[in-house]
Structures are given as C-alpha cells and as structure tokens.
C-alpha cells in the first residue's frame, strides 16, 4: 500500500522532528558505551551512522519538496 503525498509529508516531518533527535541520542549513547576511540575513528562512526539512517527512509522523503502530484492545476495563458 503506497502512502499518499500528504501522509508522506506528515511522516517525514514526524521523522525529522522526533525520530532524528532520538536516533542521534541513541548513536551517542551507543558510542559512549565503549572506550573513546581516536577522533578520526569516532568521526567515521558518526558519519557512517549519519548516512545509515537515511537509507530505510528514502521512500518517505522522495518527492516531498515537489508540489503535490495528486493536485491538478490548470494553467491558462
């Protein structure tokens, strides 16, 4: 079942406002459980985790910045 454009926009907003800060907190807590690695290794871990969250949610964010495709507009010149 495909989500409508409006549902995807709401879900994307929910993910960005609530999910992303929760994911960042989770990543920091996970990395803090281990001895602190060198700064380059720690940077690589955070960059990897920063990219990793977007792959499962790619379908939600696809086309969100575009106008609603379900709305028909008539352009009369």
C-alpha positions in Angstrom: 0.0 0.0 0.0 1.5 3.3 -1.1 1.2 6.3 1.2 -0.5 9.4 -0.2 1.6 12.6 -0.7 0.0 14.2 2.4 0.7 11.2 4.6 4.4 11.0 3.4 4.8 14.7 4.2 3.4 14.2 7.7 5.5 11.1 8.2 8.7 12.9 7.0 8.0 15.8 9.4 7.5 13.3 12.3 10.7 11.5 11.4 12.7 14.8 11.3 11.2 16.3 14.4 11.1 13.3 16.7 12.9 10.4 15.1 16.1 12.1 14.1 16.9 13.6 17.5 16.1 10.2 19.1 18.4 8.4 16.6 21.2 10.9 17.4 20.8 10.4 21.1 20.9 6.6 20.6 24.1 6.8 18.5 25.8 8.9 21.1 24.8 6.5 23.9 26.0 3.5 21.9 29.4 5.1 21.1 29.7 6.2 24.8 29.4 2.5 25.9 32.9 1.8 24.6 36.3 3.3 25.3 36.7 6.5 23.3 38.5 5.8 20.0 40.7 8.2 18.2 39.0 11.3 16.8 39.2 10.0 13.2 37.6 6.6 14.1 34.9 8.4 16.1 34.2 10.8 13.2 34.0 7.8 10.8 31.5 6.1 13.1 29.3 9.2 13.4 29.4 9.9 9.6 28.5 6.2 8.9 25.6 6.4 11.4 24.5 9.7 9.9 24.3 8.2 6.4 22.8 4.9 7.6 19.5 6.4 8.9 18.5 7.8 5.5 18.5 4.5 3.5 15.4 2.9 5.1 13.5 6.2 5.0 14.4 7.1 1.4 11.0 6.3 0.1 9.3 8.6 2.7 11.4 11.6 1.7 11.4 11.1 -2.1 9.5 13.9 -3.8 8.5 15.7 -0.6 9.9 19.1 -1.8 7.8 18.9 -5.0 4.3 20.1 -5.5 1.5 17.6 -4.7 1.3 15.4 -7.8 -2.4 14.5 -7.0 -3.5 18.1 -7.3 -4.3 19.1 -10.8 -3.7 22.6 -11.8 -4.9 24.1 -15.0 -2.6 26.7 -16.4 -4.4 29.1 -18.7 -2.3 31.5 -20.7 
